[in-house]
Amino acid sequence: MSRSPREIILRPLFTEKSSTRLQYEGTDAGGRRLEALRERGVESRPKYTFEVAPDANKIEIRKAFESMFEGQRVTSVRTMNVPGKKKRMGRTVGRRPHWKKAIIEVADGMVDPLEGA
């Protein structure tokens, strides 16, 4: 059974760290100078962060991204499971839901994440 791309990629995530991954100049997300990386031959590529379905794998995420954004080639997909935080509401302790995050690296060109989402 095949799912639609909208069932796999749920929404884009816009954080300070994810916005620095989109930059070509300055520093990368690890704080390293991109000029120093270019001197060593490492090319900087834009990375996009999305919330994805918890049961989606990397191959499904890659195919969903490439079908949502026509003409874009994905070079790598990194995924991580984010645990839900405990939250207090008076005396009772609740829990936010667990979710899955995917960092997608694109070969070339910029993409507007709101366009496909």
C-alpha positions as CSV (number, residue, x, y, z in Angstrom):
1,M,0.0,0.0,0.0
2,S,1.5,3.3,-1.1
3,R,0.9,6.5,0.9
4,S,0.7,10.0,-0.6
5,P,3.6,12.4,0.0
6,R,1.4,14.6,2.3
7,E,0.9,11.6,4.6
8,I,4.7,11.1,4.9
9,I,6.0,14.7,5.1
10,L,3.7,16.4,7.6
11,R,5.0,20.0,7.9
12,P,8.3,22.0,7.6
13,L,10.1,23.0,10.8
14,F,11.5,26.5,11.1
15,T,13.9,26.9,13.9
16,E,17.1,29.0,14.3
17,K,19.3,25.9,13.7
18,S,17.3,24.8,10.7
19,S,17.5,28.2,9.1
20,T,21.4,28.3,9.5
21,R,21.5,25.0,7.5
22,L,20.0,26.8,4.5
23,Q,22.8,29.4,4.3
24,Y,25.6,29.1,1.9
25,E,27.9,31.6,3.7
26,G,28.9,32.0,7.3
27,T,28.9,28.9,9.5
28,D,27.2,25.6,9.1
29,A,25.0,24.1,11.8
30,G,28.0,22.8,13.7
31,G,29.6,26.2,14.0
32,R,32.4,25.5,11.5
33,R,33.4,28.2,9.0
34,L,32.1,27.3,5.6
35,E,35.2,29.0,4.0
36,A,37.4,26.5,5.7
37,L,35.3,23.7,4.6
38,R,35.3,24.9,1.0
39,E,39.1,25.1,1.1
40,R,39.2,21.4,2.0
41,G,36.8,20.7,-1.0
42,V,33.6,20.2,1.1
43,E,30.7,21.7,-0.8
44,S,27.9,23.2,1.3
45,R,24.3,22.1,0.3
46,P,21.0,23.4,1.7
47,K,19.3,21.2,4.2
48,Y,15.6,21.2,5.0
49,T,14.0,20.0,8.2
50,F,10.5,18.4,8.2
51,E,8.2,16.6,10.7
52,V,7.5,13.3,9.1
53,A,5.2,10.3,9.9
54,P,6.7,8.2,12.8
55,D,6.6,5.0,10.8
56,A,8.2,6.5,7.6
57,N,11.6,5.3,6.5
58,K,14.3,7.2,4.7
59,I,13.4,5.8,1.3
60,E,9.8,6.8,1.6
61,I,10.8,10.3,2.8
62,R,13.2,10.7,-0.2
63,K,10.5,9.7,-2.7
64,A,7.9,11.9,-1.0
65,F,10.2,15.0,-1.1
66,E,11.2,14.4,-4.7
67,S,7.6,14.1,-5.8
68,M,6.5,17.2,-3.8
69,F,9.3,19.3,-5.2
70,E,9.7,18.4,-8.9
71,G,13.2,18.5,-10.3
72,Q,15.0,18.4,-6.9
73,R,17.4,15.6,-6.3
74,V,17.9,14.5,-2.6
75,T,21.5,13.6,-1.7
76,S,20.9,12.4,1.9
77,V,18.1,11.9,4.5
78,R,18.8,11.9,8.2
79,T,16.0,11.0,10.6
80,M,15.6,11.1,14.4
81,N,12.9,10.2,16.9
82,V,12.1,13.1,19.2
83,P,10.7,12.0,22.6
84,G,7.7,13.9,23.9
85,K,8.3,16.1,27.0
86,K,6.6,15.7,30.3
87,K,4.3,18.6,31.1
88,R,2.5,19.4,34.4
89,M,-1.1,20.6,34.5
90,G,-1.7,21.2,38.2
91,R,-1.1,18.0,40.1
92,T,-1.3,15.7,37.1
93,V,1.6,15.1,34.8
94,G,0.8,14.8,31.1
95,R,3.0,14.0,28.2
96,R,3.4,15.6,24.7
97,P,3.4,13.1,21.8
98,H,6.6,11.6,20.4
99,W,7.4,12.6,16.8
100,K,9.9,12.1,14.0
101,K,12.2,14.7,12.4
102,A,13.9,14.4,9.0
103,I,16.8,16.5,7.7
104,I,16.9,16.4,3.9
105,E,19.9,17.5,1.9
106,V,19.3,18.7,-1.6
107,A,21.8,18.4,-4.4
108,D,21.5,21.9,-5.9
109,G,19.1,24.9,-5.9
110,M,16.9,26.3,-3.2
111,V,13.3,25.1,-2.4
112,D,10.5,27.0,-0.8
113,P,9.4,24.5,1.9
114,L,6.0,26.2,2.2
115,E,5.3,25.6,-1.5
116,G,5.1,21.9,-1.2
117,A,3.7,21.7,2.3
